[in-house]
Amino acid sequence: MITRTVIEPVMPTQRLKPLEDLAYVVIEASARLSAKLREPLRAEVAGITRWMHCYYSNLIEGQQTRVRDIESALKRDFAAEPEKRDLQKLALAHLDTQRWAAACSDSPYSGEFIRGLHRSFYAALPPQMAMATTSSGAKEPLVAGELRDREVEVGAHVGPPPELVPDLLGHFRTRYESTEVSRLHGIVAIGASHHRLAWIHPFRDGNGRVVRLFSEAVIRRLGIDSGGLWSLSRGLALQRREYYDRLANADQVRSSTSADDGRGHLSERALWDFCHFTLTVMIDQIAFMDRMLDADGLERRIDRHVHVVEPAVAAEADRVFLLLREALVRGQFPRGEAGRIVGASERTGRLVLALAVDAGLLISDTPKSPVRLALPAKVLDSYFPQLFPPAQMDRL
């Protein structure tokens, strides 16, 4: 008889020290990264990170939405081409779900939250996109937030019976939310909960996206998202083959002949491997964003963009750069300081500032409020190379 404990072990119990050491690196590295930027620039970069979550999670599913198209979708400027328009709406649904998750007070381990992720995402899609594929390849409407009511097979994995899914989600929450799980072990268990939720396969379709949104929420809850400055989905997408292989490997049942494979139904050794993989991906992505946000390097790249890439400000490139550098260092500055910053009269300062704002390089909440660095799609490849795939950015 299959029981709710079929997802055990929910985290490794053996060879914990190497995983704990990696978790400490995550804590320390994420803290350093969070100190890289001042507000409100940090919030601007966090907004781009949400684009990364969206872009790379969809890329893992084989759907690629151009960064410029995501930016247009946020302005409700949709493409005339049906396929491109659908991808824009897919991106919007993902971004809206991220905002919903960030504002939700429920535990990310709760069945209500997990169903809420699915509901938020699929309710935002047009009917022709909210579809599930049957075993025969037919398309059927997908009810947003509804747990599956039929058997599923994903590759070699046969999902648990649908009638057991609610109990499994209950056990999932009880085990991962236990007061006995320290913050350090909660970080170790990010990969474990990612796999176990995918293994339960709660929904007929959309499980991969939901699981990645779930892991993002757990990372935020554990306080290691650096204020929203790095993306796990980017790392998983860059190692997509290994990600899928290790996920599938962790589906193995426990080996009865191996003393180090735990005591649960599933393989502890394979789960350990997936936890180790997830932690190393996290460390790699935090380090990547740490390099991208290094003040000296970012300043040089902004300088190059102003002088080489941005023709709209060519006549005042030197002075425009001084304003952008000020915004980078201070986070924002009052408009009235523009003349002092560029070493010119107040009138010239206003003209240079207007030029930078009109070019989309500086932004403010109101015409009179302080200005800060703007991060439109057109600057991302210059300011943050490799944030998105070069071939994708070339088509901007």
C-alpha positions in Angstrom: 0.0 0.0 0.0 1.3 3.5 -1.0 1.3 5.9 1.9 2.1 9.6 2.3 5.7 8.7 3.5 6.5 7.5 0.0 8.5 10.8 -0.5 10.9 9.9 2.3 13.6 10.7 2.8 12.8 14.4 2.4 16.4 15.5 2.9 19.8 13.8 3.2 20.7 12.5 6.6 24.2 11.1 5.8 27.3 12.9 4.5 25.7 16.2 5.6 28.9 18.2 6.3 29.8 18.8 2.6 26.3 20.1 2.0 26.3 22.2 5.1 29.6 23.7 4.0 28.1 24.7 0.7 25.0 26.1 2.5 27.4 28.3 4.5 29.0 29.6 1.3 25.5 30.4 0.0 24.7 32.4 3.2 27.9 34.3 3.1 27.9 35.0 -0.6 24.3 36.1 -0.7 25.0 38.5 2.1 27.9 40.0 0.3 25.8 40.4 -2.9 23.0 42.1 -1.0 25.4 44.8 0.0 26.5 45.6 -3.6 23.8 48.1 -4.4 22.0 51.0 -2.7 18.3 51.5 -3.0 16.5 52.3 -5.2 19.0 50.9 -7.7 18.7 47.5 -6.0 15.0 47.5 -6.7 15.6 48.2 -10.4 18.1 45.3 -10.7 15.7 43.0 -8.8 13.1 43.9 -11.4 15.5 42.6 -14.1 16.1 39.5 -12.0 12.4 38.8 -12.2 12.8 39.0 -16.0 15.6 36.4 -15.6 13.4 34.0 -13.6 10.7 34.3 -16.2 12.9 34.1 -19.3 15.0 31.1 -18.1 12.2 29.1 -16.6 10.3 29.4 -19.9 13.5 28.6 -21.7 13.8 25.3 -19.7 10.3 24.5 -21.1 11.5 25.2 -24.6 9.8 28.6 -24.9 11.9 31.6 -25.6 10.5 35.1 -25.2 12.8 37.9 -26.3 13.8 40.4 -23.6 12.5 43.3 -25.7 9.2 41.5 -26.1 8.9 41.0 -22.3 9.5 44.8 -21.9 6.9 45.6 -24.5 4.4 43.2 -22.8 4.8 45.0 -19.5 3.7 48.1 -21.4 0.8 46.1 -22.8 2.3 46.5 -26.3 1.6 43.1 -27.8 2.9 41.8 -31.1 0.6 41.3 -34.0 2.1 37.8 -34.6 0.0 35.2 -32.6 2.9 33.1 -31.6 5.0 36.0 -30.3 1.9 37.5 -28.6 1.2 34.2 -26.8 4.8 34.1 -25.6 4.5 37.7 -24.3 1.3 36.7 -22.4 3.2 33.6 -21.0 5.9 36.0 -19.7 3.3 38.3 -18.2 1.6 35.4 -16.4 4.9 34.3 -15.0 5.9 37.9 -13.8 2.4 38.4 -12.3 2.7 35.1 -10.4 6.1 36.1 -9.0 4.5 39.3 -7.7 1.6 37.3 -6.2 4.1 34.9 -4.5 6.2 37.7 -3.1 3.1 39.3 -1.6 1.6 36.1 -0.3 1.8 35.4 3.4 1.2 31.7 3.2 4.1 29.3 3.8 5.6 28.3 0.4 5.5 24.7 1.6 1.7 24.8 2.0 -0.6 23.1 -0.5 -2.6 26.3 -0.6 0.5 28.3 -1.8 1.5 25.7 -4.3 -2.0 25.6 -5.8 -2.0 29.4 -5.7 1.1 29.5 -7.9 -0.6 27.2 -10.5 -3.8 29.2 -10.2 -2.2 32.6 -10.6 -0.1 31.5 -13.6 -2.8 29.6 -15.6 -5.7 31.9 -14.8 -3.7 34.7 -16.5 -3.3 32.8 -19.7 -5.7 33.0 -22.7 -7.8 29.8 -23.0 -5.8 28.4 -25.9 -2.6 28.4 -23.8 -4.2 26.9 -20.6 -4.2 23.4 -21.9 -2.9 20.0 -20.8 -1.7 17.3 -23.1 -3.1 13.8 -22.6 -1.1 10.6 -23.0 -2.4 10.3 -26.6 -1.2 13.8 -27.4 -4.6 15.4 -27.4 -5.2 18.9 -25.8 -7.7 19.4 -23.0 -8.5 22.6 -21.0 -6.5 22.9 -17.8 -8.3 24.1 -14.7 -6.0 26.6 -12.9 -5.0 25.5 -9.4 -6.7 22.2 -9.6 -4.8 19.1 -8.5 -4.6 16.3 -11.1 -7.3 13.7 -11.2 -5.5 11.0 -13.3 -2.4 9.0 -13.5 0.7 10.5 -15.1 4.0 9.4 -16.5 6.9 11.7 -17.1 9.7 9.9 -18.8 10.4 6.8 -16.7 8.7 8.3 -13.6 5.1 7.1 -12.9 3.5 9.7 -10.6 1.8 8.6 -7.4 -1.9 7.9 -7.6 -4.0 11.2 -7.9 -6.0 10.4 -4.8 -2.8 10.4 -2.7 -1.6 13.8 -3.9 -3.4 15.9 -1.2 -1.9 13.7 1.6 1.5 13.9 0.0 1.3 17.7 -0.1 0.3 17.6 3.6 3.3 15.4 4.5 5.5 17.6 2.3 4.6 20.7 4.3 4.9 18.9 7.7 8.3 17.7 7.0 9.9 20.7 5.3 8.3 23.2 7.7 9.2 21.3 10.8 10.7 23.4 13.6 13.4 20.7 13.7 14.7 21.9 10.3 17.3 24.7 11.0 17.8 27.5 8.5 21.1 25.9 7.4 19.4 22.6 6.7 16.5 24.4 5.1 19.1 25.7 2.6 20.5 22.2 2.1 16.9 21.0 1.5 16.1 23.5 -1.3 17.1 20.9 -3.9 15.4 18.2 -1.9 12.0 20.0 -1.8 12.4 21.0 -5.4 12.7 17.4 -6.4 10.1 16.0 -4.1 7.5 18.5 -5.3 8.3 17.6 -8.9 8.1 13.9 -8.0 4.6 14.4 -6.5 3.6 16.0 -9.8 0.6 17.8 -8.3 -0.9 19.1 -11.5 -1.8 17.7 -14.9 0.6 20.3 -16.5 2.8 23.2 -15.5 4.6 21.3 -12.7 8.1 22.4 -13.8 7.2 26.1 -13.8 5.4 25.8 -10.5 8.3 23.9 -8.9 10.8 26.7 -9.9 8.5 29.4 -8.7 8.2 27.5 -5.4 12.0 27.2 -5.1 12.3 30.9 -5.7 9.8 31.6 -2.9 11.7 29.3 -0.5 15.0 31.0 -1.3 13.3 34.4 -0.6 11.8 33.0 2.7 15.2 31.8 3.8 16.7 35.2 3.3 19.3 34.2 0.8 17.9 35.9 -2.3 20.1 39.0 -1.7 17.1 41.2 -2.0 16.2 39.6 -5.3 19.5 39.9 -7.1 20.1 36.4 -8.4 18.2 33.7 -10.2 18.3 29.9 -9.7 16.4 29.4 -12.9 19.2 31.0 -14.9 21.7 28.4 -13.5 19.3 25.5 -14.1 18.7 26.6 -17.7 22.4 26.9 -18.4 22.8 23.3 -17.2 19.4 22.1 -18.5 20.6 18.6 -19.6 22.2 18.0 -16.2 19.3 19.5 -14.4 16.9 17.1 -16.0 19.2 14.1 -15.7 19.7 14.7 -12.0 16.0 15.3 -11.4 15.3 11.9 -13.1 18.1 10.2 -11.2 16.6 11.3 -7.9 13.4 9.5 -8.8 15.1 6.2 -8.1 13.8 4.0 -5.3 16.2 3.1 -2.5 18.7 0.4 -3.2 18.2 -2.4 -0.7 21.7 -3.6 -1.2 23.5 -0.3 -0.4 24.1 0.7 3.2 24.4 4.5 2.3 21.1 4.8 0.5 19.0 5.7 3.5 15.9 4.0 4.9 13.1 5.7 3.0 11.2 4.7 -0.2 13.4 6.8 -2.5 17.2 6.9 -2.9 18.9 9.1 -0.4 22.2 8.9 -2.3 20.5 10.3 -5.5 18.7 13.0 -3.4 22.1 14.0 -2.0 23.5 14.3 -5.5 20.6 16.6 -6.5 21.0 18.7 -3.3 24.7 19.1 -4.0 24.0 20.0 -7.6 21.4 22.7 -6.6 23.7 24.2 -4.0 26.6 24.5 -6.5 24.3 26.1 -9.1 23.1 28.6 -6.4 26.7 29.5 -5.5 27.6 29.9 -9.2 24.7 32.2 -9.9 25.4 34.4 -6.8 29.0 34.6 -7.9 27.9 35.6 -11.4 25.8 38.4 -10.2 28.5 39.5 -7.8 30.8 40.0 -10.8 28.1 41.7 -12.8 27.5 44.2 -9.9 31.1 44.9 -9.1 31.2 48.7 -9.0 34.3 49.3 -11.1 33.4 46.8 -13.8 29.8 48.1 -14.0 31.1 51.7 -14.2 33.4 50.8 -17.1 30.6 49.1 -19.0 28.2 52.1 -18.5 30.9 54.4 -19.7 31.4 52.3 -22.9 27.6 52.2 -23.5 27.3 55.9 -23.3 30.3 56.6 -25.5 30.0 53.8 -28.0 26.5 52.3 -28.1 24.1 55.2 -27.3 24.0 57.6 -30.2 21.2 59.7 -28.7 23.6 61.2 -26.1 26.8 61.3 -28.2 27.1 65.1 -28.1 27.2 65.1 -24.3 28.5 61.6 -23.6 31.1 62.7 -21.0 28.6 64.7 -19.0 25.9 62.1 -19.3 28.3 59.5 -18.0 29.0 61.6 -14.9 25.3 61.6 -14.1 25.0 57.9 -14.6 28.1 57.3 -12.4 26.6 59.4 -9.7 23.3 57.4 -9.8 25.3 54.2 -9.6 27.4 55.3 -6.6 24.6 57.0 -4.6 21.6 55.0 -5.8 19.8 58.2 -6.8 20.4 62.0 -6.6 18.2 65.2 -6.6 17.7 66.8 -10.0 19.0 70.1 -8.7 22.5 68.6 -8.3 22.9 67.8 -12.0 24.9 71.0 -12.7 27.3 70.4 -9.9 27.8 66.8 -10.9 28.7 67.6 -14.5 30.8 70.6 -13.5 28.6 73.1 -15.4 25.9 75.7 -14.8 22.5 74.8 -13.5 21.0 75.3 -16.9 23.5 73.0 -18.6 23.0 70.4 -15.9 19.2 70.5 -16.6 19.8 70.1 -20.3 22.2 67.1 -19.8 19.9 65.5 -17.3 16.9 65.9 -19.8 19.0 64.3 -22.5 19.8 61.3 -20.3 16.2 60.9 -19.2 14.9 61.2 -22.8 17.4 58.5 -23.8 16.0 56.2 -21.2 19.2 56.1 -19.2 17.9 57.8 -16.1 14.4 57.5 -14.6 12.4 59.0 -11.8 9.0 58.5 -10.3 7.8 62.0 -11.0 9.1 64.9 -13.1 10.5 66.5 -9.9 11.7 63.5 -7.8 15.3 62.2 -7.6 16.6 60.3 -10.6 18.1 56.8 -10.6 19.7 54.5 -13.2 17.2 53.1 -15.7 17.5 49.6 -16.9 15.6 49.3 -20.2 16.2 46.2 -22.3 18.5 48.1 -24.7 21.2 48.6 -22.0 21.2 45.1 -20.5 23.7 43.6 -22.9 26.1 46.5 -22.3 25.7 46.8 -18.5 25.3 43.1 -17.7 26.9 40.9 -20.4 25.7 37.3 -20.4 22.7 38.1 -18.2 20.7 36.7 -21.2 22.1 34.6 -24.0 24.1 36.7 -26.5 22.2 35.3 -29.5 19.0 36.3 -27.9 20.2 39.8 -27.1 21.5 40.2 -30.7 17.9 40.1 -31.9 16.9 43.1 -29.8 
